[in-house]
Amino acid sequence: MAQKEKPIEEKVMTDSDWVARVEELKKLGENWAVRKQILINLNYYISNQWIGWNEHTHTIHALPHDGQERITHNVVQQRVQTKLAKQTKNRIKYDVTPDTGDQTRIEVAKAGTKFVHAWWDEQEMDKKTRDIFLNANVKAYTAAKVFYNPEAGRDITPSKDQPGYEDGKTVNMGEIECRICDPLTLYIDPAATSDDEIRWVVEEKPRDVDYVEEKYGKKVTPDDTVTYAPSFEISNSGYGLGESTRKNKNMVMVRELWMKPCKKYPKGLKVTTTRQDFLDKDENAGELPYILFGDIPVPGTVLYKSFLESMLPIQRGLNIALTMFATNLKKMGSTKWLVPLGSNVDEEELNDEISGIIHFNANAGGKVDRVSGADVPNGFDRIIEYYNRLIDDMSGVREISQGALPAGLDTASGLALMVEQENEKLAVSSQNYERGMKKLLKRVLQLMKKYYTEERLGRILGEDNEIELVSFVGSDLSGEEDINIVQGSSLPEMKSAQQDRIMTLWSAGAIVTKDGLPDTNTFLKMMGLGDSQELFEQNQLDENNAKMNNKKFEEMAQNPQMMQAVQVYVQQQAMYQQAVQQIQAMGGDPNQVPKPQQVPGMPRVWDSDDHEIHMYYINLFRKSNVYRQDMDDTMRQMVDMLYAEHEQMLQAPIIAQQQAEMSAQQQQGEQRQKESETNHQQAMEMKSMDNQAKMQGEAMKAQTALQTASMKGMMK
């Protein structure tokens, strides 16, 4: 019996098989109806609007004409720029959410959030966001490719005496990069009806043959014609104007086939080839690195349509109308001459000069005259206005977007309502962008966990990203963290409306500190004023210092030598406290007792610290598993001592104030008692003087009575 042939899927793929397979998949994903529309949209955007399509060569070509003037009034470009300005006005808001409610996982998620923000700035994702929206508006869709590049980042090549050194080999730290792909370079699985169903993607880009040899170690033959069209060089490429194509010498088309993890390739697959040669294969490529972004979704497909497409017929009609108007204006001043037969007119005298003289034979009948010029059609201005209004309706760009106030609108609330209604058309593209960014940033986290096995530093905040240094280790991630996108945060919002909302919150007493007092610094920061920037930076520094102290405690707990020094310090601290208590009991000065010498590198309290912030982060650390399970009692005692010192420093001004108030009250009491005693003494003295005066008066009265009685006796 003949041996049964193995199924095609079970055959071992050779290098030439992979070259043929990549070519086959590329042709499957090649949709020329979509690519044709992309090229037309792009040409209209850059003002190449008198164009046609060659079905045989798949190229854009200029329409033939007889030398007449062609007017191109590009209104679609203005609408794209207006829409792009709205879409890039606000930066998307996001954070990393932890996989569990454990405090340690929460801290890892917070660190991950800050490091993703640092990655965003390093990769210039604001600029790439602009490129995403620009490609989506003009070309209908684009893709962001997120991948780990081991050749990027800081140079960490070991020296000759270090392990891992190889002569002539450079070692880099490696970085996670993001690149916005031109949709003309992508060939996507046509069977997919949603992003999650995409099984494979082929990307084709031209590369220098020297680059291919350096990266893949293989010499390849340059292609005869590399007619790849960069994003905006349409007129100089095979995809652009004209029949001739630019040939890039010493170039070869490099194709990357990415397949998502499946039963046959559970860890994903990446195959790199040229049109003729096999270059590389990686069966541990992971998930597809491409995240799609688009403008107008089309049901039943992963592709999108551009809002520009519906405006192109109106743009063509506008160009034709303006061209006809310009042609009529030229003909009005240079119409043909009517010359009767027999007038014997010298034709050299028939010209367009003003005040010229033409001789003719009057007897022959009829004078020489011009044909009447064509009149401008009635309502021409209304036609142009109608075209512009159609463009505005299709693009969603109205008076407010163009800087004009609609008639009858004279209130701020009415203006805000009009702006909100005008921006409603951006909600769908905004949702597409936010959904894509959620996938993109989640992939960044996955790559960080896989490749950032050593501590990385990132800079965030501040004018030059130098305010806060964020340390992060990707291996701390569990892989189950998620990205939370604030819904609608990418939509444009008027600054006046934002400030009005903040003022409403302030007036309602909603912006307060944790003590319930009005928080003016947060209010100024939310209003976008610079008054609170200095305080904000100081708070960030205190938070960083507190987190670094917690990390030092964690590192000390894992170092046996440090733990021995800590145990000695704790014993000396206990002896110090006992000596202080004895001195105080004897009435001596406790400052005479020498303090134990601190352990080198141990966190300490500084006068410049914001003690509330430090106490908050120490408390968070004391709730973590590292403190409660991984540390012994001695190390926990060190953490508690630091918290107590901060608390003592925080309470010191309050205690001093209370003591000052008590002292003042005591002084006031003593003063009042002294004044009372003085008043009592004065009262007693006054009473004594009154009694003395009374006694003197009584004595004088008695003496007077005796004298009176004596005189009466003598008279008898």
Order of alpha helices (4+ residues) and beta strands (2+ residues): alpha-alpha-beta-beta-alpha-beta-alpha-alpha-beta-beta-beta-beta-alpha-beta-beta-beta-beta-beta-beta-alpha-beta-beta-alpha-alpha-alpha-beta-beta-beta-alpha-alpha-alpha-alpha-alpha-alpha
